[in-house]
């Protein structure tokens, strides 16, 4: 399975006073790591995917100010949030085989606030890398049509996120 990833600001660097170690000195998750994670996750989630020779996903790591602006513009909520997902495929959209035969199939964009991710990582007492992986996995599920309008569907989604993280070597217990 081919996965093309358009990563913007994946090397998000915070100011020195806010630096948190990701296992290196520079707050970086390499684009190759994101690509490997997405490939693994898409293989696990293949039953949720339209058949295509490859997939493309946009990922942007940003700050609270930018994600607040996007949240206000697209969700009419003028406040920062942790992750936004902009799905390219509509859940109930009629599926055209010619559309899915193109290479690669664009699934959408995921935007994550690193500022919010840092706060949440501290609250959850795990690394920023773990929180970023958690949020991006959540965004990916939204791109594939998962949603959580009630507690039962939220619980299913959180369990799936735990599975996705475990597959990339991040053990996380959710209560």
Secondary structure, DSSP 8 states (H G I E B T S, - for coil): -EEEEEEESTT----GGG---SSSSS----HHHHHHHHHHHHHHTGGGS---SEEEEEEEEE-HHHHHHHHHHHHS--S--SEEEEESS-TT----HHHHHSSSEEEEEEEEEHHHHHHHHHHHTS-HHHHHHHHHHHHHHHHTT---SSHHHHHHHHHHHHHHHHHTT------
